[in-house]
């Protein structure tokens, strides 16, 4: 009897981590599965047979994506042919929508269904993708509760499975945080982000220090792979680099400055009062603003439907504005701003569901395959 085969795919580091968690959940339910796909080090360590490296897919920004399109199209054709030749039963991509939705459409024409885990955020921009998504995938596993109505309203089956970060930090969320001290700056990990953000953040932190009547312990989160020189402006104003887990560092901090992205959800889950910042290239920003259909960039703000956590974007991101916002979050003896952020953070935590996200995705995958925990039909 041929073993059921699932094609897992990740396009960047976070997706690779999620793929590895799904792979382990699948193995726990059915040891006889064959798991193949596009994976990075986490996926490979979880026993997924690599057909390609997710490290080779990780590109960002409109200009960079355009430059890599021929290579990505060629890879999609190669993966389609191999999936058909080797009898893949289900395609399970994680995020990275531009590449994955196109590949899902190709596979569907070959009779291979798709369970899309973290589908395109068509509720925030590019609603035109809904038609392509509906034609390409059979079901979506979504991580925000409001997404269910959005996708189902467009004729796409969607199931809320909870948020991966609730699983990732389940133990910490069940315990009391350590004593909080100082200010954490989390400027991101990509060179493009750090080049634009670090000098502005450094000057904002310096100005905040000028206003303080006490020494401020400023730490900068140094993500894996980030070179010291990329953080030089922040180090020059006295910030200390820390290399611990970002979520743990957030839980140790009185307040934080966080680059827009997954880290903003972590900051809210950590109940750390924070400011969200972002700056990108002028062309990329103008294109994104034209396509955007939401008022906020911070994911917690989008889920809550209000500007619960302040945002400074593009031209509004100035050293003076940073210092002003942090003054209220960090120096102001009035606790009202910080208390309101903590209250909003607890509301977000309730909306993101209980732990078990990856197991729910695995259950949906096996349901589609028609298998049970012991692999029988």
Secondary structure, DSSP 8 states (H G I E B T S, - for coil): ----EEEEEESSHHHHHHHHHHHHHHHHH-TT-EEEEEE-HHHHHTT-EEEEEGGGT---SHHHHHHHHHHHHHHHHHHHHHHHHTT--EEEEES-HHHHHHHHHHHHHTT-EEEEES---TTTB-TTHHHHHHHH-SEEEESSTTHHHHHHHTT--EEE---HHHHHTHHHHTS------SEEEE--S-HHHHHHHHHHHHHHHHHHHHH-SS---EEEE--TT--GGGGHHHHHTT-EEE-S-HHHHHHT-SEEEEESSHHHHHHHHTT-EEEEEE---HHHHHHHHHHB-SS-SSHHHHHHTS--S-EEEGGG--HHHHHHHHIIIII-S--HHHHHHHHHHHHHHHHT--S-HHHHHHHHHHHHHT--TTS--
